[in-house]
């Protein structure tokens, strides 16, 4: 049996302004750093044996907060980078909607057939993510694995383990520092927790932090 904790990074300035990040290496905002600290301080999701992270700064900062709590090192993993948004990276969603209206419509209504201009497809994202997930589940039998990554890739993983079509990837909400728990037990896979921000509710200014987590 393996427990897998999928954790989204804290808030960034681009989250606030509605710019598409993808694999651009954007740092956390000050509020995002505080979200990461509260995630670690109020961690309510059991013990962690190993921590993997997307190598992008926003994920690594969040992962280090969790790893430090358990006396662990963060293992960077390229497979957990966010989807490559190609030509859309750095653009506001309104600009994308104006310049690529057909592709933008597919993003939310046909993600399974969308090829992001200059970027990646959701089926390809899901394939690279799940390949690494299965490798880590086999490698860490009996352990709890924390993986800190990004909104789109975590959604792609969850649609895979839930048996949902990848076109429904945006039907799953992922707030900043949200925690998801997936249990792998032989051939059985169970999603036991999704989009938990309990750790922010417990913060001294939890109402504000929780609201910030839901902006993107």
C-alpha positions as CSV (number, residue, x, y, z in Angstrom):
1,X,0.0,0.0,0.0
2,X,1.2,3.5,-0.9
3,X,-0.3,6.8,0.1
4,X,0.2,9.6,-2.3
5,X,-0.2,13.3,-1.3
6,X,-0.6,15.6,-4.3
7,X,-0.1,19.2,-3.3
8,X,-0.4,22.3,-5.4
9,X,2.1,25.1,-4.9
10,X,1.2,28.4,-3.1
11,X,-0.1,31.5,-4.8
12,X,2.0,33.5,-7.3
13,X,1.6,37.0,-8.6
14,X,0.6,35.5,-12.0
15,X,-2.2,33.6,-10.2
16,X,-3.5,36.9,-8.9
17,X,-3.3,38.7,-12.3
18,X,-4.6,35.8,-14.4
19,X,-1.5,35.2,-16.4
20,X,-0.8,31.7,-17.7
21,X,2.3,30.3,-16.1
22,X,2.9,26.8,-17.4
23,X,6.6,26.1,-17.3
24,X,7.6,29.7,-16.7
25,X,9.6,29.8,-13.5
26,X,7.5,32.2,-11.5
27,X,8.2,32.7,-7.8
28,X,5.6,32.7,-5.0
29,X,4.0,35.9,-3.8
30,X,4.5,36.8,-0.2
31,X,1.0,35.5,0.5
32,X,2.0,32.3,-1.3
33,X,5.0,31.9,0.9
34,X,2.8,32.3,3.9
35,X,0.4,29.7,2.6
36,X,3.3,27.3,2.2
37,X,4.4,28.0,5.8
38,X,0.9,27.4,7.1
39,X,0.7,24.2,5.1
40,X,3.7,22.9,7.0
41,X,2.7,24.3,10.4
42,X,-0.9,22.9,10.3
43,X,-0.1,19.8,8.3
44,X,-3.0,17.4,9.0
45,X,-2.4,14.7,6.4
46,X,-0.3,12.2,8.2
47,X,3.4,11.4,8.2
48,X,5.5,11.8,5.0
49,X,8.4,9.5,4.1
50,X,9.6,11.2,0.8
51,X,9.0,14.5,-0.9
52,X,9.2,15.0,-4.7
53,X,8.6,18.3,-6.5
54,X,8.4,19.9,-9.8
55,X,11.7,21.8,-10.1
56,X,10.0,25.1,-10.7
57,X,10.6,27.7,-7.9
58,X,6.9,28.0,-6.8
59,X,6.7,24.3,-6.3
60,X,10.1,23.8,-4.7
61,X,9.5,26.5,-2.1
62,X,6.2,24.8,-1.1
63,X,7.8,21.4,-1.1
64,X,10.7,22.5,1.1
65,X,8.3,23.8,3.7
66,X,6.7,20.3,3.9
67,X,10.1,18.5,3.7
68,X,11.6,20.6,6.5
69,X,8.7,19.6,8.8
70,X,9.7,15.9,8.4
71,X,13.4,16.4,8.2
72,X,13.6,15.4,4.6
73,X,15.2,16.7,1.4
74,X,13.2,17.6,-1.7
75,X,13.8,15.5,-4.7
76,X,13.2,17.6,-7.9
77,X,11.4,15.7,-10.7
78,X,11.1,17.0,-14.2
79,X,8.1,14.8,-14.9
80,X,6.0,16.9,-12.5
81,X,6.5,20.2,-14.3
82,X,3.3,22.1,-15.2
83,X,1.8,21.7,-18.7
84,X,3.8,23.6,-21.3
85,X,1.5,26.4,-22.3
86,X,3.8,27.4,-25.1
87,X,2.8,30.7,-26.8
88,X,0.3,31.3,-24.0
89,X,2.8,31.6,-21.2
90,X,2.9,35.1,-19.7
91,X,-0.4,36.0,-21.4
92,X,-3.5,37.1,-19.6
93,X,-6.5,34.9,-20.3
94,X,-8.3,37.7,-22.1
95,X,-5.4,38.0,-24.5
96,X,-5.5,34.3,-25.2
97,X,-9.2,34.4,-25.7
98,X,-8.8,37.3,-28.3
99,X,-5.8,35.8,-30.2
100,X,-6.7,32.1,-30.1
101,X,-10.5,31.9,-29.7
102,X,-10.9,28.4,-31.1
103,X,-8.1,26.9,-29.0
104,X,-9.2,28.8,-25.9
105,X,-12.7,27.3,-26.2
106,X,-11.2,23.9,-26.5
107,X,-9.2,24.4,-23.3
108,X,-12.4,24.1,-21.2
109,X,-14.6,22.2,-23.6
110,X,-12.3,19.9,-25.4
111,X,-9.0,19.5,-23.5
112,X,-8.6,16.0,-24.9
113,X,-8.1,17.3,-28.4
114,X,-6.5,20.7,-27.7
115,X,-3.0,21.2,-28.9
116,X,-1.8,24.3,-27.2
117,X,0.1,26.6,-29.7
118,X,3.8,25.9,-29.3
119,X,3.0,23.8,-26.2
120,X,1.8,20.5,-24.9
121,X,-1.5,18.5,-25.1
122,X,-3.4,17.3,-22.0
123,X,-3.1,13.6,-23.0
124,X,0.6,14.0,-23.3
125,X,0.8,15.8,-19.9
126,X,-1.3,13.0,-18.3
127,X,0.9,10.3,-19.9
128,X,4.2,11.7,-18.6
129,X,2.7,12.3,-15.1
130,X,1.2,8.8,-14.7
131,X,4.3,7.1,-16.0
132,X,6.3,8.6,-13.1
133,X,3.5,8.1,-10.6
134,X,3.5,4.3,-11.3
135,X,7.3,4.2,-11.0
136,X,7.2,5.9,-7.6
137,X,4.3,3.8,-6.3
138,X,6.3,0.7,-7.2
139,X,9.5,2.1,-5.7
140,X,8.1,3.3,-2.4
141,X,5.8,0.4,-1.3
142,X,4.5,0.9,2.2
143,X,5.4,4.6,2.2
144,X,3.7,8.0,2.1
145,X,4.9,10.1,-0.9
146,X,4.3,13.8,-1.1
147,X,4.4,15.4,-4.6
148,X,4.3,19.1,-4.9
149,X,3.3,20.2,-8.4
150,X,0.8,22.4,-10.3
151,X,-2.9,22.8,-10.9
152,X,-3.2,21.3,-14.4
153,X,-0.9,18.4,-13.9
154,X,-2.6,17.5,-10.6
155,X,-6.0,17.6,-12.3
156,X,-4.6,15.4,-15.0
157,X,-3.4,12.8,-12.5
158,X,-6.7,12.9,-10.6
159,X,-8.8,12.4,-13.8
160,X,-6.6,9.4,-14.6
161,X,-7.0,7.7,-11.2
162,X,-10.7,8.5,-11.1
163,X,-11.2,7.0,-14.6
164,X,-12.5,10.3,-15.9
165,X,-12.0,11.4,-19.5
166,X,-9.1,13.9,-19.7
167,X,-11.6,16.4,-21.4
168,X,-13.1,16.8,-17.9
169,X,-9.8,18.0,-16.3
170,X,-11.2,21.4,-15.4
171,X,-14.1,19.9,-13.5
172,X,-11.7,19.3,-10.6
173,X,-10.9,22.3,-8.5
174,X,-7.4,22.9,-7.2
175,X,-6.7,25.8,-4.9
176,X,-3.3,27.1,-3.9
177,X,-1.6,24.6,-1.5
178,X,-4.6,22.3,-1.9
179,X,-3.9,18.7,-0.7
180,X,-5.2,15.6,-2.3
181,X,-4.8,12.0,-1.0
182,X,-4.7,8.9,-3.2
183,X,-4.3,5.4,-1.8
184,X,-2.7,2.7,-4.0
185,X,-3.3,-0.8,-2.6
186,X,-2.5,-3.5,-5.2
187,X,-5.0,-3.0,-8.1
188,X,-7.2,-0.8,-6.0
189,X,-6.8,3.0,-6.2
190,X,-9.0,5.2,-4.0
191,X,-9.1,9.0,-3.9
192,X,-9.6,9.7,-0.2
193,X,-9.3,13.5,-0.1
194,X,-9.5,16.3,-2.7
195,X,-8.6,20.0,-2.7
196,X,-8.2,20.3,1.1
197,X,-7.1,23.7,2.4
198,X,-7.8,22.8,6.1
199,X,-4.3,24.0,6.9
200,X,-5.2,27.5,5.9
201,X,-8.4,27.5,7.8
202,X,-6.4,26.9,11.0
203,X,-4.0,29.8,10.3
204,X,-4.4,32.9,12.5
205,X,-5.5,34.8,9.4
206,X,-7.0,31.7,7.9
207,X,-10.0,33.3,6.4
208,X,-7.8,35.6,4.3
209,X,-5.4,32.9,3.3
210,X,-8.2,30.5,2.4
211,X,-9.8,33.2,0.2
212,X,-6.4,33.8,-1.5
213,X,-6.0,30.1,-2.3
214,X,-9.3,30.2,-4.2
215,X,-8.4,33.0,-6.6
216,X,-6.7,30.6,-9.0
